[in-house]
Amino acid sequence: GVEIHANLIVGMLNGDFKSVPPNANAVEALIMVVTGLMLVFAIPYRRPLVNVLGVTLIIAAVVGSNLWLWTRHNDAIPLAATLTMLVVLFGWNMLAGFMREERKIRRVSAMFGEYVPPQRVAQMVESGERYSMAGESRELTVLFCDVREFTALSENLTPQDLSAMMNAYLTPMTSVIHTYHGTVDKYIGDSIMAFWGAPVPNENHARDGVDAALTMQEKIPALTREFRDRGWPELVIGIGINSGTMNVGDMGSEFRKAYTVLGDAVNLASRLEGLTKEYGVPLIIGEDTRRAIPEMTCRELDRVRVKGRVHAVTIYEPLGRTLAAELAGELGEWDAALAKYREGKFTEAEIAFAALAGAHPAKKLYALYRARCAAFRNEPPAPDWDGATTFVAK
């Protein structure tokens, strides 16, 4: 008790006797209400670091105010209840924030986990943007990939071997699509449908789609060697790509839905995949995709009217960003021969295509045009011919 008496005497002598003012409870209540409202409404929905900094500043302000009242006005305002409340609310905010993030991750993963890779889902969550599967119109790029003569290839395989072969094929192809930020729409037997630009917007959707297609083609030789070692048939794939305005969203029936794309641009991509067999090339892209990748060297293949479309479109074969000197020379000869064909100089064009076919007998494209020139020499096209080829079948 001696120290208590000594402190009382010193306070009386110095005139700085500390006391609890009559309105102490009201001041404490006001501080608790103001700081509590801040922690309930202003801070909880911020990022964890902002939450921590905010609570730290509030606690510092409360302690500083209490210390100022103690030293300047000799008022002893209770502090423990306020600090306890702040610590409890901070813990609750952190727990609630963790639960909100967990729900957000589960929601985005449930919506898009089947279509995009986990890394892409994590990026969507990290961005803080809201993603929806509601239908909308967007500028996208779509890809169709198909295995040539798959029915004939699968006839000699057991169900177990066929399943293992498809898994061995689809896994690396899907991995490539994911690497280039694509969304896998669906597997249709041996076919793959994918698109770029949704659900995450991508300004380079055409470039990523074409790069993915070229990489998928590069994977085939290694797969062929693996399949040969396992006694499976070799695979040859054809890919069609097109860009344009499409409807994307969760579509289907009340029994089953899928996040997919629909529209004329999608149908054209499917038709272009089928034309790879006609022209003997592994990859065909539409003119809108070609315009989006000016840095890519492409071979103009033809102008075509596919089934279901009235207007002709120009189709191209991407060759890569760099070309060997030999291929560059071949491409120059091709462009000159194609120009003669478009001008209706079928005899000169046939000679040029014959030279290309002789130098590159494995290229179906040159033999195709050589046969067309011979047919047009015997039966010239109509006077209003615009150089386009019309296809009546898919």
Secondary structure, 3 states (H helix, E strand, C coil): CHHHHHHHHHHHHHCCCCECCCCHHHHHHHHHHHHHHHHHHHCCCCCHHHHHHHHHHHHHHHHHHHHHHHHHCCECCCCHHHHHHHHHHHHHHHHHHHHHHHHHHHHHHHHHCCCCCHHHHHHHHHHCCCCCCCCEEEEEEEEEEEECCHHHHHCCCCHHHHHHHHHHHHHHHHHHHHHCCCEEEEEECCEEEEEECCCCCCCCHHHHHHHHHHHHHHHHHHHHHHHHHCCCCCCCEEEEEEEEEEEEEEEECCCCEEEEEECHHHHHHHHHHHHHHHHCCCEEECHHHHHHCCCCEEEEEEEEECCCCCCCEEEEEEEECCCCHHHHHHHHHHHHHHHHHHCCCHHHHHHHHHHHHHHCCCCHHHHHHHHHHHHHHHCCCCCCCCCEEECCCC
